[in-house]
Amino acid sequence: MPSVINAFALLALVYFIFSVLGVFFFKDITSGEQIDDYMNFTTFSYSLVMMLRLSTGEDWPVVMFDCMNTDENCIPGVNCGTIWAFVFYIIFVVIQQYIMVNLFILIILQQFDLYYLPTDNVLDRFKEDVTKFKL
């Protein structure tokens, strides 16, 4: 249980950092295809909810394109973004979906290995074979 709590704390830190960065970079964007009155980056709480939504994978590319809107007909303070928004979203998706999910899977497998596998199992034999091979 302590390792799961540590992983949740790390995940909360990632959400906090990206929520603050989202407010800093995208607070002026209040409308778009997916950005509306309730799902935006205007305040920290809305930004945190948006990060939780994006972590599920729900239309994060569409939100990214809303934040990348630099057309000549965009309205500053309403739907004008920056071309560099893709860096923010790609880094968030890579950290959150690929690294953090694998961390939770690793914790679950480690606990399964410690407490539920018999002493003579395939994983232990594999570890012994690897150490013999290294020598």
VEXKE-753987 format. One record per atom (N, C-alpha, C): x, y negated, z negated. Coordinates in steps of 0.1 Angstrom, whole numbers, plus 5000, padded with zeros to 4 digits. Each point is the difference from the previous one (the first is absolute). Example, Ala and Ser with C-alpha at 12.3 -4.5 7.8 and 13.67 -1.06 7.14 Angstrom:
513250574922 499149885000 500949885000 499649895007 500949895000 499249894992 
***
This chain:
500850125000 499249885000 500849875000 501250004993 500849885001 500549965014 500350105008 500549975013 498949955009 498750044998 498949955007 499849854996 500149974987 499849874995 501149915006 501250055001 501149925006 499749975015 499550105007 499749985014 498849905002 499050014991 498949905001 500549864997 500949994990 500649874997 500849945012 500750095007 500849955012 499049965011 498950085001 499049965010 499349874997 499749984987 499449874996 501049895003 501250024998 501049895003 500149975014 499950105009 500049985014 498749925004 498950044995 498749935003 500149854995 500649984988 500149864995 500949925009 501150055004 501049935008 499449965013 499350105007 499449975013 498849924999 499350004989 498849914998 500549864999 501049974992 500649874999 500549955013 500750095007 500549965013 498949975010 498950084999 498949985009 499349864998 499949964987 499549874997 500949895005 501350024998 501049905005 499949985015 500050115007 500149995015 498649985007 498950064995 498850005007 498849944993 500249914991 498949944993 499149915008 500649945011 499249915009 499150085009 500150135002 499250075009 498850054993 498849955004 498850034993 499050065009 500250025013 499150075009 500850075011 499450115004 500650085011 499050125002 500650095007 499150125003 499850084988 500950024991 499950074988 500149914987 500649895002 500149904988 498749925000 499450004988 498849924998 500049934986 498949974995 499949934987 500550084988 499850135001 500350094989 501350085002 500450025012 501350075003 501049905006 500849944992 500949905005 501249994990 500949905002 501149984992 500049874993 498849944998 499949874994 500449994985 499750114992 500350004986 500850134998 500650014988 500750134997 499050114999 498949984994 499050124998 499550055014 499749915009 499650045013 501250065008 501249954998 501150065006 500350144995 499850024987 500250144994 499050105005 498749955001 499050095006 500350035015 500549905007 500450025014 501250105001 500949994991 501150105000 499550144997 499150014991 499450134997 499350065012 499349915007 499350045012 500950045011 501149935002 501050035010 500750134997 500250034987 500750124996 499250135004 498749985002 499250125004 500150025015 500649915007 500250015015 498849945007 499149944994 498849955006 500349875008 500150025013 500249895010 501149904997 501150064994 501149904997 500649945013 500050075011 500549935012 499149885004 498750014998 499149895004 500349884991 500250034987 500349894990 501349945004 501050085004 501349955004 499849915012 499250045010 499849925012 499249874996 499150004990 499449884996 501049904994 501050064993 501049914994 501149965010 500050065012 501049965010 499449915011 498849954998 499349925010 500749875001 500649985012 500749875003 499549955013 498850035004 499449955013 500049854999 499849945012 499949855001 498649954995 499150104999 498649954996 499850044985 501050044993 499850034986 499949874992 499350004989 499749894991 500950004988 500949904999 500950014988 499349994987 500350084990 499350014988 498950095000 499650065011 498950095001 500450145005 500650005012 500450135006 501450005007 500849904997 501450005006 500950074991 500850105005 500950074992 501449985005 500950104998 501449995004 500350135008 500949985009 500450125009 500850104991 500549964989 500850094992 499250084990 498750005001 499250074990 500250155002 500450055011 500250145002 501150064991 501049914997 501050054991 499450034986 499249914995 499450024987 499150135000 499250025010 499150125000 500850135002 501050005009 500750125003 500850044987 500649914994 500850034987 499050054990 498849944998 499150054990 499550145003 499750025013 499550145003 501150104998 501249975004 501050104999 500350034985 500149894992 500250024985 498950084994 498849955002 498850054993 499650145005 499850015013 499450135005 501050115001 501249975004 501050115002 500950034988 500449904994 500950024988 499250044988 499049924996 499350024988 499250135000 499450035011 499250125001 500950124998 501250005007 501050104998 500550014986 500149894993 500450004986 499050084991 498749975002 499050074993 500050155003 500250035012 500050155004 501250064994 501249934999 501150064994 499850024985 499449914993 499750024986 499150124998 499050015008 499050114998 500850135003 500850015010 500750135003 501050034989 500749894995 500950034989 499350054988 498949954996 499350054989 499550145002 499550035012 499650135004 501250104999 501149965004 501250085000 500450034985 499949904992 500550024986 499050094991 498749985003 499150064990 499150115006 499950025013 499150095005 500650125008 501249985005 500650115007 500750104991 500050135004 500750104992 501549985001 500750064991 501449994999 500750055013 499550115005 500550065012 499249955012 500349885005 499249955011 500949965012 499449975011 500849985012 500849874999 499549904994 500749884999 501350014992 500050084989 501250024992 501050085008 499550105007 501050085008 500649915011 499249915006 500549915010 501149914994 499749954988 501049914994 501350084997 499950124996 501250084997 500850035013 499250035011 500750025013 500749885005 499449894998 500649875004 501349974993 499950024987 501349984992 501150105004 499650135002 501050095005 500549965014 499249955008 500449965014 501049894999 499749904991 500949894998 501450034995 500150114993 501350044995 500750075010 
***
